[in-house]
Amino acid sequence: MKYISDFRDGKLAKGIAQQIKEAVDPSRHYKLMEFCGGHTHAIHRYGIPSVLPKNVEMIHGPGCPVCVLPIKRIDNAIALAQMPNVIFCSYGDMLRVPASDRKNLLKAKAEGADVRMVYSVDDALKIAKDNPNKQIIFFAIGFETTTPPTAVAVLEAKKLQLKNFSIFCNHVLTPVAMECLLQSSGEVNINVDGFVGPAHVSIIIGSKAYEVVANKYQKPIVISGFEPLDLLHSILMLVKQLNDQRFEVENQYTRAVNRQGNIKSQQMISEVLELRDTFEWRGLGWIPQSALKIKKEYQDFDAEIRYILPKSVNKEIKGCECASVLRGVKKPKECKLFASICTPENPLGSCMVSSEGACAAVYAYGRMSD
């Protein structure tokens, strides 16, 4: 309750908003990207755009791990779930993400696949222990935040000698995607002045993980908490950096993030997982060394080694602008399907499904703001 009362104080919010208004240069336009989907939801939930000066623009980034998975990886997940003798375990958001021909894991379940929603990878491990005659596959997704539990699960499975447990690994990396967005060439290039850096990810990797990006591309990054005062403070910090022509990594979320990150978690990740040569992101394309896979020493628990995955192509739904939203080129309301054909009850794109999706955030809190 302390953080709810202290970090949602209306009077303090007005004070910080006034400081932002006084700090901005009226002759320039500030384009700031919040990379994390959790920040996107908080920004719209608390109406932050309405208190910002007109020349401070917030842009949604690819900070939703559910959203950035390409359709063919979801096709692969459905194919795994439909294999005989398999119990396929997944987080809830992934069950409703449309794949090819608008099929999803829930529809696969309706057709007879044993698909189960779990709250953690520990739930999948328990199912494996309770069902020794079944093959249990866990759909591992997420940025660096959810990677340590996956590594722990693999180590535990090896310790217990579970022969019926494997991971379909789809963990992706934040700083590499951030760098991709800032590349000077390529269709994903966007014009952005600075980043509101992700919070949960930074607890694991630390603020130092972004220093190369900030220095190389001369873009300020401020790691922010999720409360409205956190976000307003972070925006103020970014405006001040841009006015001073500083391009640093600053940590607003000091109550949870440090420069080094969680060393123990980093060690567990490096023990079990390693970089992929390349990985495809929805909206960003193929990005070298942007995702993780299970190391050879633990390949007995790698579903991509244990099973033959069918070839698939990314059959995007016609008219869906999810890819453009993810790379900050378009806003959710600029999609013709938004809030008409595509709604949370009938999502056509991943951005409308996930609890961190930009379209879901704008639909829930900002679709009537105009």
Secondary structure, DSSP 8 states (H G I E B T S, - for coil): -HHHHHHS-HHHHHHHHHHHHHHS-TTS-EEEEE--HHHHHHHHHTTHHHHS-TTEEEEE-S--HHHHS-HHHHHHHHHHHTSTTEEEEE-TGGGG---GGG--HHHHHHTT-EEEE-SSHHHHHHHHHH-TTSEEEEEEEESGGGHHHHHHHHHHHHHHT-TTEEEEEEEB-HHHHHHHHH-SSSTT----SEEEE-SHHHHHH-GGGGHHHHHHHT--EEE--SSHHHHHHHHHHHHHHHHTT---EEES-TTT--SS--HHHHHHHHHHEEE-SEEEETTTEEEET-BEEE-GGGGGGBHHHHS----------TT--HHHHHTTSS-GGGSTTBTTTBBTTB-SSGGGTSTT-HHHHHHHHTTT--
